[in-house]
């Protein structure tokens, strides 16, 4: 399998369809149990207001959706996008059935079926690693397109720690132990081995910050737990604000 193959949208959709049943457990394990905490820190890096419209890209199993719905309140709206049909099904199960404020959309985040300038916030956790550099450039442009002027965004991803004292054991953990857990518990180590492949190639969110800055967005780089996770947060400039 070539490196280009693993970034093809059809491959990513199929991969996460296969992983949907067990991904929540493995995501928790691969983040040392910090997944929930890092998601909360990511959301806290911006200030989501009541009554706002939020876009959750690469929503996965919709882990952010309950928190987002509580934050936007009864007059807000959350749209959750994921390329995997099975992950979308799981996301719908994360909230009460027929929740009118949530719309789960099966779509490629790089071809987002969202109107220009129609959302106040864009958030995403643990989906960036499945994009190559050209795709990250396109993602940044999509975020700039859908955000209203003054709108904010926050992204988070598992990363390779900068310090060798952490990076070697962490990547050994991702590349060797997570696939072993996949084999023993779930019978399929190959899918989980790809998590290490994606993370090794991705490294951290510094290149993502550069992409978002090139899309004329204001962006700050964030590091969590000594670089085991990194993220970005920022906003779309509002010329009318002065």
N, C-alpha and C positions, 0 to 999 in steps of 0.2 A: 504494500500500500504506500503510495507516495504521500509526501507531506500535504500537497494540494488536495488530495482526496479527503482528508479528515476535516477540511474546512468547507467542503461543498455543502450547501444547505440541505440537500437530500440526505447526505450521510449523517449530518448532525441531527436531523429530525429522526432518522431511523435509530441512531445511537440512543437518544433519550427516550424514544418509545420503548426500547428494550430495557432501559434502566429505570423506567418509571416506578416499577413496583418496589424497588429497593433503594432508589437514589436518596431519599430522605435520610435513611440510616447511614449510608456511606458518606453523604455530605457532612453529617454530624461527626462521624469518626475522622474523616480527613481534615476537619477543622479543629481537631482536638476537643470537640465539644463546644467550641466558641462560635459556631455558626449563628446562633440566635443573638448572642451578644454583639457580634460584628454587624449583623443586619440592623440592630437597634442603633448602634453608633453611626452607621451609614445614614439612617433616616434623621438622626439628631444633627447631622452636619448641615442640614437645610431646615427651613422653618415652614412646614406645611400648614396652611391656614384652613379654618373651617369654611365649608362651602366651595372648596377649590376642585379643579379637575386634575387628576393625577394619571400618568401613564406609567405602568410597570412593565418594562421591557424584559424579555427572557424571564418571564415570571416563574418558570419551572412549575412546581406544584402549588404556586400561589402562596408561598410562605409569608410574603409581605402583606397580602390582601387584608387579613383581619385587622392588622395594625393600621393600615392605610384607611380602611373604612371607619375605624374609630376616630382617626385624626381628622378626616374631612367632615365628619358629622352627617346629620340627616340630609343636608342640602348639597353635599359633595358628590363626586362621581369618580370611580376608578375604572380604568380600562387596562386589562392585563393581556399582554401579547406573548405568545410562544409559538415556535415553529413545530413543536411536537404535539400531535393530536392526543397522545396518552397523557402528556403533562398537562394539557389544557383540561382534560377530563378530571385529573387530580385537583387542579386549581379550583374547578367548580365545586368540588367536594369540601374545600377548605372553609367555605362560608355557608350560611343557611341557604337552602334551596330557594331559587327565584328571588335572590337578593336584587332589588331593582337598581341599586347604585353601582353594581359591578357588572361589567361586560368582559367576558373572556373571549379573546380573538385568536384564532389559529392563523398565524401569519409569520413571515420572515421579518425580523426587526429591521432589516436593511431595505425593505420595501413596505414600510409601515402604512397600513390603510387608515391613517389618521390625518385629519384636515390640517392645513397650514395654520400655525399660530392658534391652535385650539386647546392647548393644555397649559396649566400653570406650573406643573412639576413633572419631571421625568426621573424615575428611579430604576435601579437594576442591581441585582446581587448575584454573583457567581455565574455570569453568562459571558463575560468579556473574553475569557480564554479560548473560546471556540471560534474566534475571529482572527484572521491573518491581518497584517498591517494595512493592506488595501481596504479590507472590509471595515477596519476600525475607522479609517478616514471617512468611509461612507456612513458609518453609524453616527459619527460626530455631525455630519451634515444633516442627517435625518433628525437628530435631536434639535439642532438649530432651527430646522424647518418647522417642527411641530410645536415648539415652545412659543408662547406669547412673549413679547418684549418684557423684560424684567423677570421672566420665569426662571426657575431654579432646577438644578439636576444634581443627582448623587449616584455614584456607581461604586461597586465593591467587587473585589476578586481575590481569591487565594493566590499567593505569590511566593516567589523564591526569596527567602531572607538574604539581605546583603552580607551579613557576617557569616564567614565560613563555619564558625562554631555552631551555627544554627542551620545553614543552608544544606550542608552535607547530610546530617541526620534527618532533616525534614524531607529532602528529596528521596532519601532511602526509604523513608516511611511511605511516601506517595507512590514511588516506583515499585517497591518490593512488597511492603506489608499490606497496603490496600488491595492490590490484586490477590494476595494470598487470602485475605479476609473474604474477597469476592468469591474465590474458589471454594473455601470451606463453608461459607454461609449461604452463598447464592448460586454456586455452580458455574459462574462465568467470570473468570479473571480478566479476560481480554478487554471488555468494556471499561473496567475500572483501571486497567493499565493505561488507558488513553488519558485519564485524568492527569497522570504524571507527565505524559507526553505533551499535552496541552499546556500545563503549568510551566514546564521547562522552557518551552518555546515562548510563552507569554512573558515570563520573568516578573514584571510588576506593571503598575499603572502609569509609570513615567511616560512611556510612549503614547499612552491613551491621552494623557494631559496635553501632550504636544499636538495630537490630532484635534482635540477640542479647541485648543487655542488657535489652530489654523482655520477652524470653522468660525472664527471671530466670536468665540465664547470666552467669558472670564472664568478661569479655572484654577483651583488649588489642588495640590497633590496631598494625599493623606496616607499615613502608615499606621497599621494596627499590629499590636503584639510583636514588636521587633521585626516587622516586615513580613510576617507570615501571611498577612493579608494587607492589601493596599487599596486605595480608592481615589476618586476625584469628587470634587463638589464645586459648584459654581453657578453661573447665571448667564442669561442672554441679555446683553445690554439693552437699555431702554432709552432711546434718544430723547423722548419726551420728558424724561425725568431730570433733564438738565445736563 
